[in-house]
């Protein structure tokens, strides 16, 4: 049991006299007393530690910096000021998985100053939430003028008290974030990306990440020794971690803490640590589902490049518009419409794409006009090939073209292991680039779907035109690789998706017949593909299969019904890498939706429907057929209906690699 502390900020200051030196320790407690941050100076060096109730999570861990010329800002400190505050308010998302979010935390700001040498100051802001903790450094203007600062290392440590299970993908590898997750002990990890999620041996669920990342390098987590971890900043090509000037703020270093896996998903700590919406014009921002000329190219029915099988031709686009209209969907993506595509477009080379010149077989005006007649909005596409020099030269012209055509949504790809073939996507260079593109898009009334992106850190709150991003191994790997194993989709909600919405591109229903290279297939059941629209949150959801595979399929009804904007989200049961059941309430109706998915194991789950409101609901159930397995009839979906109330329980039967999707329609 967790001892409940008073709701007011508890600030405990203890002074210990030790001959000529005074040590100072401060403790900051979250509003309901769940989490505690301790700060102390030991031998004039700053340390922090974290507890959850009576459980110690992080043991004393170093803080500080190393600047150029081995100039350390990490010792010889004294505390010269301490400020405390508390915030409890609510705010509404422009769109999201939960409409109204509570932002409730206690804050402690410690101002340090070097006792000798340059006598520089350093502020450290700590925030204690009931769902986790966060801190950041603020380097204020100093009396000694510095025109520029090169950060060579941030000395932040995460010294875990206990070992535990860790799910991770490696940093500094080809293909960016697009890897399958490895599960090991914390003490056995490589250098890994965040969100970095752990099931601690003390029973807690932990996730390390960051928030409000801008004009700074993103961080990875490096193992130091045992369960002692270091924050590792992704460098520029010359080894410098961060270039800054007289004053700077780091992103928030975050640790989400839960007593069960679903607590991590229901945490909005990352969003709360970002600035409020900065956009005045929200008229063009909407959530939606979309089809696209996409899957056909991945399964080699079409090509990205010009030729007899070119996917993005006028003819194919008009045909897809007709089918999109027939399906009752109102957005459609066209990829590969422009000059510059070659069969080697995905290789690490400085390919030069045009963002205004179409291929001879594609007429953008004709396609857009026809789509408008059919009630379909076209989504634009920019593939940079990570040639950022080329993209920056053309970005205004490319975005102006979309504005002229009345297009308000663009997918932007950065295929390539390094930006400009030399800078990491997560370096300060990459962070600055992605933010610059996002702000540029807002100028042209464009929402953005980044592929091959930097990780999300909650900037969608500040710039709600940042709709979704890839940033993980998605659906397309099922078309031209060994594929994603069934457990991949029950790991992503607790890892990558803790950072923000993902454009995973679910919805492949023609599982056995739609073959990719070397006779590949999606390792799933069709019912699981439906359930992913609830389990995986995104304000834009692709209906990724060929549109013709949806026509006449009764299971497609769920995809027309399922919303993309929600009032509330709850995780009913979960175990990382095993299974998860998520329910979400539609923002625009009284209906609830459920998605439940499993890994390679079949399982039966009993679901308590107490999340429903008073009254009766019609449960419209899309489940794996009784004879369905991952290998046998995976495309079969049993569709049934029954009347339920909040007092009822439902039994779900999930096939191997399967799932269940349910709409609870209020009667």
VEXDREN-2710 file (C-alpha; in Angstrom, 1 decimal):
% VEXDREN-2710
k/r/px/py/pz
1/UNK/0.0/0.0/0.0
2/UNK/1.1/3.6/-0.7
3/UNK/1.0/6.1/2.1
4/UNK/-1.1/9.0/1.1
5/UNK/0.5/12.4/1.7
6/UNK/-1.5/15.7/2.0
7/UNK/-2.5/17.2/-1.3
8/UNK/-0.4/20.3/-0.7
9/UNK/3.2/20.4/-1.8
10/UNK/5.4/18.7/0.8
11/UNK/8.9/20.2/0.8
12/UNK/11.2/18.7/3.3
13/UNK/14.5/20.5/3.8
14/UNK/17.1/18.9/6.0
15/UNK/20.4/20.5/6.9
16/UNK/23.3/18.5/8.0
17/UNK/26.3/20.2/9.5
18/UNK/29.6/18.6/8.6
19/UNK/32.5/20.6/9.8
20/UNK/32.9/23.5/7.3
21/UNK/30.4/22.2/4.7
22/UNK/26.6/22.1/4.8
23/UNK/24.8/19.4/2.8
24/UNK/21.3/20.2/1.6
25/UNK/18.5/17.7/0.8
26/UNK/15.0/18.5/-0.6
27/UNK/12.1/16.2/-1.2
28/UNK/9.2/16.9/-3.6
29/UNK/6.0/14.8/-3.3
30/UNK/3.3/14.4/-6.0
31/UNK/-0.2/15.7/-5.2
32/UNK/-1.5/12.3/-3.9
33/UNK/1.8/11.2/-2.5
34/UNK/2.4/8.5/-5.0
35/UNK/5.8/9.7/-6.3
36/UNK/8.7/11.4/-4.5
37/UNK/11.8/13.1/-6.0
38/UNK/14.8/13.7/-3.7
39/UNK/17.5/16.2/-4.5
40/UNK/20.7/16.6/-2.7
41/UNK/24.2/17.9/-2.9
42/UNK/26.9/15.4/-2.0
43/UNK/30.4/16.7/-1.9
44/UNK/29.0/19.7/-3.7
45/UNK/27.8/17.5/-6.6
46/UNK/24.1/17.4/-7.5
47/UNK/22.1/14.1/-7.3
48/UNK/18.5/13.1/-7.5
49/UNK/16.6/9.9/-6.7
50/UNK/13.0/8.8/-7.1
51/UNK/10.6/6.7/-5.0
52/UNK/7.1/5.4/-5.5
53/UNK/5.5/5.1/-2.1
54/UNK/7.9/3.0/-0.1
55/UNK/9.6/1.5/-3.2
56/UNK/12.9/3.1/-4.2
57/UNK/12.9/3.4/-8.0
58/UNK/16.1/5.4/-8.7
59/UNK/19.0/5.5/-6.3
60/UNK/21.1/8.7/-6.2
61/UNK/21.9/9.7/-9.8
62/UNK/24.3/12.4/-11.1
63/UNK/23.2/15.6/-12.8
64/UNK/25.2/18.1/-14.8
65/UNK/27.1/18.9/-18.0
66/UNK/30.4/18.8/-19.7
67/UNK/31.0/21.7/-22.1
68/UNK/33.8/22.0/-24.7
69/UNK/37.4/21.9/-23.5
70/UNK/36.4/19.5/-20.8
71/UNK/34.7/22.3/-18.9
72/UNK/32.5/20.6/-16.3
73/UNK/29.4/22.1/-14.9
74/UNK/28.7/19.3/-12.4
75/UNK/30.5/20.1/-9.1
76/UNK/31.5/22.7/-6.6
77/UNK/27.9/23.8/-6.2
78/UNK/26.0/25.5/-3.5
79/UNK/22.2/26.0/-3.3
80/UNK/21.4/29.7/-3.5
81/UNK/17.6/29.5/-3.9
82/UNK/14.7/27.2/-3.8
83/UNK/11.2/27.9/-5.2
84/UNK/8.1/25.7/-4.8
85/UNK/4.8/25.8/-6.6
86/UNK/1.8/23.6/-7.4
87/UNK/-0.5/23.5/-10.4
88/UNK/-3.9/21.8/-10.9
89/UNK/-5.8/22.6/-14.0
90/UNK/-7.4/21.0/-17.0
91/UNK/-7.2/21.6/-20.7
92/UNK/-8.9/20.2/-23.8
93/UNK/-7.0/18.6/-26.7
94/UNK/-7.8/19.8/-30.2
95/UNK/-8.0/16.1/-31.0
96/UNK/-6.8/13.1/-29.1
97/UNK/-7.3/9.9/-27.2
98/UNK/-8.8/11.8/-24.2
99/UNK/-10.5/15.1/-24.7
100/UNK/-10.1/16.7/-21.3
101/UNK/-6.7/16.3/-19.5
102/UNK/-5.9/17.1/-16.0
103/UNK/-2.5/18.7/-15.4
104/UNK/-1.7/18.3/-11.7
105/UNK/1.8/18.5/-10.3
106/UNK/4.0/19.9/-7.6
107/UNK/7.2/21.7/-8.7
108/UNK/10.5/22.4/-7.0
109/UNK/13.1/24.7/-8.7
110/UNK/16.6/24.5/-7.2
111/UNK/19.1/27.2/-8.2
112/UNK/22.7/26.2/-7.9
113/UNK/25.9/28.3/-8.2
114/UNK/29.5/27.3/-8.5
115/UNK/31.3/28.3/-5.3
116/UNK/34.5/29.3/-7.1
117/UNK/35.9/29.4/-10.6
118/UNK/33.3/31.1/-13.0
119/UNK/30.5/31.1/-10.4
120/UNK/28.0/30.0/-13.0
121/UNK/24.4/29.3/-12.1
122/UNK/22.3/26.3/-13.0
123/UNK/18.5/25.9/-12.3
124/UNK/17.0/22.4/-12.1
125/UNK/13.2/22.2/-12.3
126/UNK/11.6/19.1/-10.8
127/UNK/7.9/18.2/-11.3
128/UNK/6.2/15.4/-9.4
129/UNK/3.0/14.0/-10.9
130/UNK/1.0/11.0/-9.6
131/UNK/1.8/9.2/-12.9
132/UNK/5.5/9.9/-12.9
133/UNK/8.2/12.5/-12.5
134/UNK/10.1/14.9/-14.7
135/UNK/13.0/17.4/-14.5
136/UNK/14.9/19.7/-16.8
137/UNK/17.9/22.0/-16.7
138/UNK/17.7/25.7/-17.3
139/UNK/21.0/27.5/-17.9
140/UNK/20.3/31.2/-17.3
141/UNK/22.2/34.2/-18.7
142/UNK/25.4/34.5/-16.7
143/UNK/27.4/37.6/-15.7
144/UNK/30.3/36.2/-17.8
145/UNK/29.2/36.5/-21.4
146/UNK/29.5/33.4/-23.6
147/UNK/28.6/33.8/-27.2
148/UNK/28.3/30.1/-27.8
149/UNK/28.2/26.9/-25.8
150/UNK/29.0/23.5/-27.1
151/UNK/27.6/20.7/-24.9
152/UNK/29.8/17.7/-25.2
153/UNK/28.0/15.5/-22.7
154/UNK/25.0/15.6/-20.4
155/UNK/25.8/13.8/-17.2
156/UNK/22.3/12.8/-16.3
157/UNK/22.1/9.3/-14.8
158/UNK/19.2/6.9/-14.2
159/UNK/20.4/4.5/-11.6
160/UNK/17.7/1.9/-11.2
161/UNK/17.4/0.2/-7.8
162/UNK/16.2/-3.0/-9.2
163/UNK/16.7/-5.1/-12.4
164/UNK/13.7/-6.1/-14.4
165/UNK/12.4/-7.0/-17.9
166/UNK/13.2/-4.4/-20.5
167/UNK/11.7/-4.0/-24.0
168/UNK/14.1/-2.0/-26.3
169/UNK/15.2/-1.2/-29.8
170/UNK/18.9/-0.4/-30.5
171/UNK/20.1/3.2/-31.2
172/UNK/22.7/4.1/-33.8
173/UNK/21.7/1.3/-36.2
174/UNK/20.5/1.4/-39.8
175/UNK/16.7/1.9/-40.3
176/UNK/16.4/4.3/-37.4
177/UNK/13.5/3.1/-35.1
178/UNK/12.3/0.4/-37.4
179/UNK/13.4/-2.7/-35.5
180/UNK/11.7/-5.5/-33.7
181/UNK/11.8/-5.2/-29.9
182/UNK/14.2/-7.2/-27.9
183/UNK/13.3/-8.3/-24.4
184/UNK/16.1/-8.7/-21.9
185/UNK/17.0/-7.8/-18.3
186/UNK/17.8/-4.1/-17.9
187/UNK/21.3/-5.1/-17.0
188/UNK/21.7/-6.7/-20.5
189/UNK/20.5/-3.8/-22.8
190/UNK/22.4/-2.1/-25.6
191/UNK/22.3/1.6/-26.1
192/UNK/18.5/2.0/-26.8
193/UNK/15.9/4.5/-27.9
194/UNK/13.2/6.0/-25.8
195/UNK/10.4/5.4/-24.8
196/UNK/12.3/2.7/-22.9
197/UNK/9.9/0.5/-20.9
198/UNK/10.6/-1.7/-18.0
199/UNK/8.7/-4.2/-15.8
200/UNK/10.8/-3.8/-12.6
201/UNK/11.5/-6.6/-10.3
202/UNK/9.8/-4.5/-7.6
203/UNK/6.5/-4.8/-9.5
204/UNK/6.3/-1.3/-11.0
205/UNK/6.1/-0.5/-14.7
206/UNK/8.5/2.3/-15.8
207/UNK/9.0/4.2/-19.0
208/UNK/11.9/6.7/-19.7
209/UNK/11.3/9.3/-22.3
210/UNK/11.5/13.1/-22.8
211/UNK/9.1/15.9/-23.5
212/UNK/9.1/19.3/-25.3
213/UNK/12.1/18.4/-27.4
214/UNK/13.2/21.4/-29.4
215/UNK/16.6/22.9/-30.4
216/UNK/18.4/20.2/-28.5
217/UNK/19.6/16.6/-29.2
218/UNK/17.3/13.8/-28.4
219/UNK/18.6/11.2/-26.0
220/UNK/19.1/7.5/-25.9
221/UNK/19.8/5.3/-22.9
222/UNK/23.2/3.7/-22.5
223/UNK/24.0/1.0/-19.9
224/UNK/26.8/2.0/-17.6
225/UNK/27.1/-0.9/-15.2
226/UNK/24.4/-3.3/-14.0
227/UNK/21.2/-1.3/-13.7
228/UNK/23.0/2.0/-13.7
229/UNK/22.1/3.9/-16.9
230/UNK/23.4/7.0/-18.6
231/UNK/21.6/9.6/-20.7
232/UNK/23.3/9.6/-24.1
233/UNK/22.7/12.6/-26.4
234/UNK/22.7/11.9/-30.2
235/UNK/25.6/13.9/-31.6
236/UNK/26.2/16.0/-34.7
237/UNK/28.6/14.4/-37.2
238/UNK/31.6/16.2/-35.6
239/UNK/30.8/14.8/-32.1
240/UNK/29.3/17.9/-30.6
241/UNK/26.1/17.0/-28.8
242/UNK/24.4/20.4/-28.6
243/UNK/25.2/23.8/-30.0
244/UNK/23.6/26.6/-28.1
245/UNK/24.2/30.2/-26.9
246/UNK/24.1/32.3/-23.8
247/UNK/21.1/30.5/-22.2
248/UNK/19.3/27.2/-22.9
249/UNK/16.7/24.8/-21.6
250/UNK/16.8/21.1/-22.0
251/UNK/13.8/19.0/-22.8
252/UNK/12.1/17.4/-19.8
253/UNK/13.6/14.1/-18.7
254/UNK/10.6/12.0/-17.9
255/UNK/9.9/8.8/-16.0
256/UNK/6.3/7.5/-16.1
257/UNK/5.5/5.1/-13.3
258/UNK/2.6/2.7/-13.1
259/UNK/1.4/-0.1/-10.9
260/UNK/0.0/-2.0/-13.9
261/UNK/0.9/-1.9/-17.6
262/UNK/-2.2/0.1/-18.6
263/UNK/-1.2/3.0/-16.2
264/UNK/1.6/3.9/-18.7
265/UNK/-0.9/4.2/-21.6
266/UNK/-3.4/6.2/-19.5
267/UNK/-0.6/8.7/-18.5
268/UNK/-0.7/12.1/-20.1
269/UNK/2.5/13.3/-18.5
270/UNK/4.3/13.8/-21.8
271/UNK/1.6/16.1/-23.2
272/UNK/1.3/18.0/-19.9
273/UNK/5.0/18.9/-20.1
274/UNK/4.6/20.6/-23.5
275/UNK/3.4/24.2/-24.2
276/UNK/-0.2/24.9/-25.0
277/UNK/-1.5/25.2/-28.6
278/UNK/0.3/27.9/-30.5
279/UNK/-1.8/27.8/-33.7
280/UNK/-4.5/30.4/-34.2
281/UNK/-5.9/28.8/-37.3
282/UNK/-7.3/25.3/-36.6
283/UNK/-9.8/25.4/-39.5
284/UNK/-7.9/22.9/-41.7
285/UNK/-7.1/20.4/-38.9
286/UNK/-9.4/17.4/-38.8
287/UNK/-9.1/13.7/-37.9
288/UNK/-9.9/11.2/-40.6
289/UNK/-9.6/7.7/-42.1
290/UNK/-8.0/7.3/-45.5
291/UNK/-7.2/4.9/-48.3
292/UNK/-4.2/5.2/-50.6
293/UNK/-2.1/4.1/-53.4
294/UNK/0.4/2.5/-51.0
295/UNK/-0.1/-1.2/-50.2
296/UNK/-0.1/-2.1/-53.8
297/UNK/3.4/-0.7/-54.2
298/UNK/4.7/-2.6/-51.2
299/UNK/3.3/-5.9/-52.4
300/UNK/4.8/-5.2/-55.9
301/UNK/1.5/-4.8/-57.7
302/UNK/2.6/-1.3/-58.6
303/UNK/5.9/0.6/-58.5
304/UNK/6.8/4.0/-57.0
305/UNK/8.8/4.9/-60.1
306/UNK/7.7/5.5/-63.6
307/UNK/7.0/2.6/-65.9
308/UNK/4.2/0.3/-67.0
309/UNK/3.3/-0.5/-63.3
310/UNK/3.5/3.0/-62.0
311/UNK/1.1/3.3/-59.1
312/UNK/0.4/7.0/-59.0
313/UNK/-1.0/7.4/-62.4
314/UNK/-4.0/9.5/-63.2
315/UNK/-6.0/6.4/-64.2
316/UNK/-5.2/4.5/-61.0
317/UNK/-5.9/7.6/-58.9
318/UNK/-9.3/8.1/-60.5
319/UNK/-10.1/4.4/-60.0
320/UNK/-9.1/4.6/-56.3
321/UNK/-11.2/7.7/-55.9
322/UNK/-14.2/5.9/-57.1
323/UNK/-13.6/3.0/-54.7
324/UNK/-12.9/5.3/-51.8
325/UNK/-16.1/7.1/-52.5
326/UNK/-18.0/3.7/-52.7
327/UNK/-16.6/2.8/-49.3
328/UNK/-17.8/6.0/-47.8
329/UNK/-14.2/7.2/-46.9
330/UNK/-13.3/10.8/-47.5
331/UNK/-9.5/11.0/-47.7
332/UNK/-7.0/9.3/-50.1
333/UNK/-3.2/9.3/-50.2
334/UNK/-1.3/9.4/-53.5
335/UNK/2.4/8.4/-53.2
336/UNK/4.9/8.5/-56.0
337/UNK/3.2/11.2/-58.2
338/UNK/6.4/13.3/-58.7
339/UNK/9.6/13.2/-60.7
340/UNK/12.7/11.7/-59.1
341/UNK/11.7/8.2/-58.2
342/UNK/14.0/5.4/-59.2
343/UNK/14.1/1.6/-58.4
344/UNK/16.9/2.6/-55.9
345/UNK/15.0/5.4/-54.2
346/UNK/15.2/3.8/-50.8
347/UNK/19.0/3.5/-50.8
348/UNK/21.2/5.9/-48.8
349/UNK/22.0/8.3/-51.6
350/UNK/21.3/12.0/-52.0
351/UNK/18.3/11.4/-54.4
352/UNK/16.8/14.6/-55.8
353/UNK/13.1/14.6/-55.9
354/UNK/10.9/17.3/-57.4
355/UNK/8.1/18.5/-55.2
356/UNK/6.3/20.4/-58.0
357/UNK/6.8/18.5/-61.2
358/UNK/4.5/15.5/-61.8
359/UNK/5.3/12.4/-63.8
360/UNK/3.9/12.5/-67.4
361/UNK/1.1/10.0/-66.5
362/UNK/-0.2/12.1/-63.6
363/UNK/-2.4/15.2/-63.7
364/UNK/-2.7/16.6/-60.2
365/UNK/-5.4/19.1/-61.1
366/UNK/-7.5/16.5/-62.8
367/UNK/-7.2/14.1/-59.9
368/UNK/-8.0/16.8/-57.3
369/UNK/-11.0/18.1/-59.2
370/UNK/-12.4/14.6/-59.7
371/UNK/-11.8/13.8/-56.0
372/UNK/-13.7/16.9/-55.0
373/UNK/-16.7/15.8/-57.2
374/UNK/-16.7/12.5/-55.3
375/UNK/-16.4/14.0/-51.9
376/UNK/-12.8/12.8/-51.4
377/UNK/-9.9/14.9/-50.2
378/UNK/-6.4/14.1/-51.6
379/UNK/-3.5/13.8/-49.2
380/UNK/-0.2/15.0/-50.6
381/UNK/3.2/13.3/-50.3
382/UNK/6.7/14.5/-50.1
383/UNK/9.6/12.0/-50.1
384/UNK/12.8/13.7/-49.3
385/UNK/15.1/10.6/-49.3
386/UNK/16.8/12.4/-46.4
387/UNK/18.2/14.9/-48.9
388/UNK/17.3/17.8/-46.7
389/UNK/19.4/20.3/-48.7
390/UNK/17.2/19.5/-51.8
391/UNK/14.0/19.6/-49.8
392/UNK/14.7/23.0/-48.2
393/UNK/15.2/24.5/-51.6
394/UNK/11.8/23.4/-52.7
395/UNK/9.6/23.2/-49.6
396/UNK/7.8/26.5/-50.1
397/UNK/7.0/25.8/-53.7
398/UNK/5.9/22.3/-52.9
399/UNK/3.6/23.3/-50.0
400/UNK/2.3/26.3/-52.0
401/UNK/1.3/23.8/-54.8
402/UNK/-0.8/21.9/-52.2
403/UNK/-2.4/25.0/-50.9
404/UNK/-3.3/26.1/-54.4
405/UNK/-4.9/22.7/-55.0
406/UNK/-6.8/22.9/-51.8
407/UNK/-4.9/20.1/-50.2
408/UNK/-4.5/20.4/-46.4
409/UNK/-2.7/17.2/-45.4
410/UNK/0.8/15.9/-46.3
411/UNK/2.8/12.8/-45.6
412/UNK/6.5/13.6/-45.5
413/UNK/9.1/10.8/-45.7
414/UNK/12.8/10.9/-44.8
415/UNK/14.0/7.5/-46.0
416/UNK/17.7/7.1/-45.3
417/UNK/19.8/6.2/-42.3
418/UNK/21.2/9.7/-42.0
419/UNK/19.9/13.1/-42.9
420/UNK/22.0/14.6/-45.7
421/UNK/23.9/11.2/-45.4
422/UNK/25.7/12.5/-42.3
423/UNK/23.4/13.6/-39.4
424/UNK/21.4/11.3/-37.2
425/UNK/17.6/11.8/-37.4
426/UNK/17.6/12.3/-33.6
427/UNK/20.5/14.8/-33.5
428/UNK/20.0/18.5/-32.8
429/UNK/20.2/18.9/-36.6
430/UNK/17.3/16.5/-37.0
431/UNK/15.3/18.0/-34.1
432/UNK/15.6/21.5/-35.6
433/UNK/14.7/20.2/-39.1
434/UNK/11.5/18.4/-38.1
435/UNK/10.3/21.4/-36.0
436/UNK/11.1/23.8/-38.9
437/UNK/9.1/21.6/-41.3
438/UNK/6.1/21.5/-38.9
439/UNK/6.1/25.2/-38.5
440/UNK/6.4/25.7/-42.2
441/UNK/3.5/23.4/-42.9
442/UNK/1.3/25.4/-40.5
443/UNK/2.0/28.5/-42.6
444/UNK/0.5/26.7/-45.6
445/UNK/-2.4/25.2/-43.7
446/UNK/-1.0/21.7/-43.9
447/UNK/-1.3/18.9/-41.3
448/UNK/1.8/16.6/-41.2
449/UNK/2.2/12.8/-41.1
450/UNK/6.0/12.3/-40.7
451/UNK/7.5/9.0/-41.8
452/UNK/11.1/8.1/-40.9
453/UNK/10.7/10.8/-38.2
454/UNK/12.3/11.7/-35.0
455/UNK/10.4/10.3/-32.0
456/UNK/7.4/12.2/-30.8
457/UNK/7.8/14.1/-27.5
458/UNK/4.3/15.6/-27.1
459/UNK/4.7/18.5/-29.5
460/UNK/1.2/17.7/-30.9
461/UNK/-0.2/19.7/-28.0
462/UNK/1.7/22.8/-29.1
463/UNK/1.3/22.2/-32.9
464/UNK/-1.9/20.2/-33.4
465/UNK/-1.2/20.1/-37.1
466/UNK/1.4/17.4/-36.1
467/UNK/-1.1/14.5/-36.6
468/UNK/0.9/11.3/-36.6
469/UNK/4.2/9.8/-37.5
470/UNK/5.7/6.4/-38.2
471/UNK/8.9/6.0/-36.0
472/UNK/8.6/2.2/-35.6
473/UNK/8.5/-1.0/-37.6
474/UNK/5.1/-0.8/-39.3
475/UNK/2.8/-2.8/-41.5
476/UNK/4.8/-2.6/-44.6
477/UNK/7.4/-4.9/-43.2
478/UNK/4.8/-7.7/-43.6
479/UNK/5.0/-7.2/-47.4
480/UNK/8.7/-7.5/-48.1
481/UNK/10.5/-8.9/-45.1
482/UNK/10.1/-11.9/-42.8
483/UNK/7.3/-9.8/-41.3
484/UNK/6.3/-8.7/-37.8
485/UNK/5.6/-11.5/-35.3
486/UNK/2.2/-11.3/-33.6
487/UNK/3.8/-10.1/-30.3
488/UNK/5.1/-6.9/-32.0
489/UNK/1.6/-5.3/-31.9
490/UNK/1.2/-6.1/-28.2
491/UNK/4.6/-4.5/-27.4
492/UNK/4.1/-1.2/-29.4
493/UNK/1.3/0.2/-27.1
494/UNK/3.7/0.1/-24.1
495/UNK/6.8/1.4/-25.9
496/UNK/6.8/3.4/-29.1
497/UNK/3.2/4.5/-28.7
498/UNK/3.7/6.0/-25.3
499/UNK/5.4/8.9/-27.2
500/UNK/2.4/9.7/-29.4
501/UNK/0.2/8.6/-32.3
502/UNK/1.6/6.2/-34.8
503/UNK/0.7/5.8/-38.5
504/UNK/1.0/2.0/-38.3
505/UNK/-1.3/1.6/-41.3
506/UNK/-3.5/-1.3/-40.1
507/UNK/-6.5/-2.9/-41.9
508/UNK/-5.1/-5.7/-44.1
509/UNK/-8.1/-8.0/-44.3
510/UNK/-7.2/-10.0/-47.4
511/UNK/-4.5/-11.8/-45.4
512/UNK/-3.9/-15.0/-47.4
513/UNK/-4.5/-13.8/-50.9
514/UNK/-2.6/-10.5/-50.8
515/UNK/1.0/-11.6/-51.2
516/UNK/4.1/-9.5/-51.1
517/UNK/7.7/-10.4/-52.2
518/UNK/8.5/-14.0/-51.8
519/UNK/4.9/-14.9/-50.9
520/UNK/4.9/-12.9/-47.7
521/UNK/1.8/-12.4/-45.6
522/UNK/0.7/-10.5/-42.5
523/UNK/1.0/-12.5/-39.3
524/UNK/-2.4/-11.7/-38.0
525/UNK/-6.1/-12.5/-38.2
526/UNK/-8.5/-10.1/-39.8
527/UNK/-10.3/-9.5/-36.5
528/UNK/-7.0/-8.4/-35.0
529/UNK/-6.6/-5.9/-37.8
530/UNK/-10.0/-4.4/-36.9
531/UNK/-9.0/-4.3/-33.2
532/UNK/-5.9/-2.4/-34.0
533/UNK/-8.0/0.7/-34.8
534/UNK/-8.9/0.9/-31.1
535/UNK/-5.7/-0.4/-29.6
536/UNK/-3.4/1.8/-31.7
537/UNK/-4.3/5.5/-31.4
538/UNK/-4.0/7.8/-34.3
539/UNK/-6.1/10.8/-35.4
540/UNK/-5.5/9.6/-38.9
541/UNK/-6.0/5.9/-39.6
542/UNK/-5.1/4.4/-42.9
543/UNK/-7.3/1.6/-44.3
544/UNK/-4.2/0.1/-45.7
545/UNK/-5.5/-2.8/-47.8
546/UNK/-6.3/-2.5/-51.5
547/UNK/-9.7/-0.8/-51.6
548/UNK/-11.1/-3.5/-53.7
549/UNK/-10.5/-6.0/-50.9
550/UNK/-12.9/-4.0/-48.7
551/UNK/-15.8/-3.9/-51.1
552/UNK/-18.4/-6.4/-50.2
553/UNK/-16.6/-7.5/-47.0
554/UNK/-19.1/-7.4/-44.0
555/UNK/-16.2/-6.8/-41.6
556/UNK/-15.5/-3.5/-43.3
557/UNK/-18.5/-2.0/-41.4
558/UNK/-16.4/-1.7/-38.3
559/UNK/-13.9/0.4/-40.1
560/UNK/-16.5/2.8/-41.3
561/UNK/-17.9/3.1/-37.8
562/UNK/-14.8/3.4/-35.7
563/UNK/-14.0/7.0/-34.8
564/UNK/-10.6/8.8/-34.9
565/UNK/-11.3/11.3/-32.1
566/UNK/-12.1/10.2/-28.5
567/UNK/-13.5/11.5/-25.3
568/UNK/-11.8/8.9/-23.1
569/UNK/-9.5/5.9/-23.1
570/UNK/-9.1/3.1/-20.6
571/UNK/-7.0/-0.1/-20.6
572/UNK/-9.0/-2.9/-19.1
573/UNK/-6.3/-5.6/-19.0
574/UNK/-2.8/-6.0/-20.4
575/UNK/0.6/-7.6/-20.1
576/UNK/3.4/-6.3/-22.2
577/UNK/4.1/-8.5/-25.2
578/UNK/1.2/-10.8/-24.3
579/UNK/-2.2/-9.1/-24.7
580/UNK/-4.1/-5.9/-24.3
581/UNK/-7.7/-4.8/-24.2
582/UNK/-8.4/-1.1/-24.7
583/UNK/-11.8/0.7/-24.7
584/UNK/-12.4/4.3/-26.0
585/UNK/-15.5/6.5/-25.9
586/UNK/-16.4/8.3/-29.1
587/UNK/-16.2/12.1/-28.7
588/UNK/-19.3/12.7/-30.8
589/UNK/-21.7/10.1/-29.5
590/UNK/-22.4/7.9/-26.5
591/UNK/-20.8/4.8/-28.1
592/UNK/-17.8/2.9/-26.8
593/UNK/-15.4/0.8/-28.8
594/UNK/-13.2/-2.1/-27.7
595/UNK/-10.1/-3.6/-29.2
596/UNK/-8.5/-6.7/-27.7
597/UNK/-5.4/-8.4/-29.3
598/UNK/-3.0/-11.2/-28.3
599/UNK/0.4/-12.5/-29.3
600/UNK/1.2/-16.0/-30.6
601/UNK/-1.0/-17.5/-27.9
602/UNK/-4.7/-18.0/-28.1
603/UNK/-6.5/-16.9/-25.0
604/UNK/-9.8/-16.2/-23.4
605/UNK/-10.5/-13.0/-21.5
606/UNK/-13.4/-11.9/-19.4
607/UNK/-14.3/-8.3/-19.8
608/UNK/-16.1/-6.3/-17.1
609/UNK/-18.4/-3.8/-18.9
610/UNK/-18.6/-1.4/-15.9
611/UNK/-17.0/1.3/-18.0
612/UNK/-20.3/1.7/-19.9
613/UNK/-22.8/4.3/-18.7
614/UNK/-26.3/3.6/-17.5
615/UNK/-28.7/2.1/-20.0
616/UNK/-28.6/-0.5/-22.7
617/UNK/-26.1/-1.0/-25.5
618/UNK/-26.0/-3.1/-28.6
619/UNK/-22.6/-4.9/-28.6
620/UNK/-21.6/-5.4/-32.3
621/UNK/-18.9/-8.0/-32.1
622/UNK/-16.3/-8.8/-34.7
623/UNK/-14.4/-11.8/-33.5
624/UNK/-12.0/-14.6/-34.7
625/UNK/-14.1/-17.4/-36.2
626/UNK/-14.3/-20.6/-34.1
627/UNK/-12.0/-22.4/-36.5
628/UNK/-9.6/-19.5/-37.0
629/UNK/-5.9/-19.7/-36.1
630/UNK/-2.9/-17.8/-37.3
631/UNK/-2.4/-20.3/-40.1
632/UNK/-6.0/-21.6/-40.7
633/UNK/-8.7/-19.3/-42.0
634/UNK/-7.1/-16.1/-40.4
635/UNK/-9.3/-13.9/-42.7
636/UNK/-12.6/-15.3/-41.2
637/UNK/-14.5/-12.9/-38.9
638/UNK/-17.6/-13.9/-36.9
639/UNK/-20.0/-11.0/-36.6
640/UNK/-22.7/-11.1/-33.9
641/UNK/-24.8/-8.8/-31.8
642/UNK/-26.1/-8.9/-28.2
643/UNK/-27.7/-6.5/-25.8
644/UNK/-25.5/-5.5/-22.8
645/UNK/-25.4/-3.2/-19.8
646/UNK/-22.7/-1.9/-17.5
647/UNK/-23.5/-4.8/-15.1
648/UNK/-22.6/-7.5/-17.6
649/UNK/-19.4/-9.3/-18.5
650/UNK/-18.3/-10.5/-21.9
651/UNK/-16.0/-13.4/-22.6
652/UNK/-13.6/-12.9/-25.5
653/UNK/-11.9/-15.7/-27.3
654/UNK/-8.8/-14.6/-29.2
655/UNK/-7.2/-17.0/-31.7
656/UNK/-3.4/-17.3/-32.1
657/UNK/-2.3/-13.9/-33.3
658/UNK/-5.9/-12.8/-33.1
659/UNK/-8.2/-10.2/-31.7
660/UNK/-11.7/-8.9/-31.2
661/UNK/-13.3/-5.6/-32.1
662/UNK/-16.6/-4.4/-30.6
663/UNK/-18.8/-1.4/-31.0
664/UNK/-21.0/-0.7/-28.0
665/UNK/-23.9/1.3/-29.6
666/UNK/-26.0/3.2/-27.1
667/UNK/-29.7/2.2/-27.4
END
